[in-house]
Amino acid sequence: MGQKVNPHGFRVGVIKDWDSRWYARSEKVGDLIVEDYKIRKQLKKELYSAGVSKIEIERDSAKVRIFLHCSRPGVVIGKGGTEIERIRLEVEKMIGKPVAPLSIVEIKNPDADAQLVAENIAAQLEKRIGFRSAMKNAMSRAMRTGVRGIKIMVSGRLGGAEIARREMYHEGTIPLQTIRADIEYGFTE
């Protein structure tokens, strides 16, 4: 696999912020990390159709605040805000702590969000669309929205081949070594 560094984790504290923002005593940290993971996993599974790219969690002694970055906020909110309240109560029941009303941050152009581009390609591969055309279409859509550079890699038994391989396409500039460069990273299986 080589030495690969997650682009988001590499830039945390320089130009990117943490996805979980809270302080805790050392004996509680492990439990809270697991709790955050469970919240993210549950919300991602439940709201997959809303195009959720990032879930930020803030905690203080009283409440847990959740910020959902999604491309289709209408799916999350539901008719008259009923869906968002149901999700909040579900999370509250799951973790056993009071949860503040969910804050929804709309993603203006989903074609420029790395995680949503990855999920879109994965959905196309599941529908048996050719992997090359799926990758090239995603790249051209992203470049049209004003992205400076994009690199896409798919790996596995491409085209139903017996032996797994990986294919990669890139366009524009991708300064991976520059820590000040705002590089987004998306991964989907």
TAMO-V668948 format. One record per residue. N is the residue number from 0. RES is the residue in one small letter. OMEGA is omega in whole degrees, -180 to 180 (NA if undefined). NEAR is the number of other ideal C-beta (glycine too) atoms within 12 Angstrom. Layout:
n,res,omega,near
N,RES,OMEGA,NEAR
N,RES,OMEGA,NEAR
//
This chain:
n,res,omega,near
0,m,-178,6
1,g,179,4
2,q,-179,6
3,k,-180,12
4,v,177,16
5,n,-175,18
6,p,180,27
7,h,-180,25
8,g,180,17
9,f,-174,21
10,r,179,24
11,v,-179,18
12,g,177,11
13,v,177,16
14,i,180,16
15,k,-179,22
16,d,179,16
17,w,176,19
18,d,175,26
19,s,-179,27
20,r,176,19
21,w,176,25
22,y,178,14
23,a,174,18
24,r,-173,11
25,s,-179,10
26,e,-179,8
27,k,-173,15
28,v,-178,16
29,g,-179,13
30,d,-179,19
31,l,177,25
32,i,178,20
33,v,179,16
34,e,177,27
35,d,-180,31
36,y,-180,20
37,k,179,22
38,i,-179,39
39,r,-178,29
40,k,-179,18
41,q,-178,23
42,l,-179,35
43,k,-179,25
44,k,-175,16
45,e,-174,26
46,l,-178,35
47,y,-178,24
48,s,-180,17
49,a,180,33
50,g,180,32
51,v,-179,39
52,s,-177,40
53,k,176,31
54,i,178,36
55,e,-179,29
56,i,175,33
57,e,178,25
58,r,163,29
59,d,-175,15
60,s,-175,12
61,a,-169,12
62,k,172,20
63,v,178,33
64,r,-178,25
65,i,177,42
66,f,-180,28
67,l,175,38
68,h,-177,33
69,c,-177,38
70,s,179,31
71,r,-177,23
72,p,180,25
73,g,179,19
74,v,-178,22
75,v,-175,37
76,i,-179,25
77,g,-179,20
78,k,178,12
79,g,177,10
80,g,-178,17
81,t,-177,13
82,e,-177,25
83,i,179,31
84,e,178,19
85,r,179,20
86,i,-180,34
87,r,-180,33
88,l,179,17
89,e,179,22
90,v,179,35
91,e,-180,22
92,k,-176,15
93,m,-176,24
94,i,178,27
95,g,178,12
96,k,179,25
97,p,-180,19
98,v,177,29
99,a,177,20
100,p,-176,22
101,l,175,39
102,s,-179,23
103,i,177,32
104,v,-178,21
105,e,174,23
106,i,-173,27
107,k,176,16
108,n,-177,18
109,p,179,28
110,d,179,28
111,a,-180,28
112,d,-172,31
113,a,-177,33
114,q,-179,30
115,l,176,34
116,v,179,39
117,a,-180,31
118,e,179,30
119,n,179,32
120,i,180,37
121,a,179,26
122,a,178,19
123,q,178,25
124,l,177,29
125,e,178,14
126,k,177,13
127,r,172,12
128,i,-178,20
129,g,-174,18
130,f,-180,31
131,r,-179,20
132,s,178,19
133,a,-179,30
134,m,-177,33
135,k,178,23
136,n,-180,23
137,a,179,40
138,m,-178,31
139,s,178,20
140,r,-179,26
141,a,-179,35
142,m,178,24
143,r,-179,16
144,t,175,21
145,g,176,14
146,v,-178,28
147,r,179,20
148,g,-180,24
149,i,176,36
150,k,-179,30
151,i,177,39
152,m,171,25
153,v,179,33
154,s,-178,21
155,g,-179,19
156,r,-175,15
157,l,-180,21
158,g,178,19
159,g,-178,12
160,a,180,13
161,e,-177,9
162,i,-180,11
163,a,176,13
164,r,177,15
165,r,176,17
166,e,-176,24
167,m,173,18
168,y,175,26
169,h,-178,20
170,e,179,21
171,g,-177,20
172,t,178,16
173,i,-177,26
174,p,-175,16
175,l,-177,19
176,q,-177,13
177,t,-176,17
178,i,179,19
179,r,180,12
180,a,-179,20
181,d,-178,20
182,i,177,30
183,e,-177,31
184,y,177,30
185,g,-179,31
186,f,179,22
187,t,173,26
188,e,NA,12
//
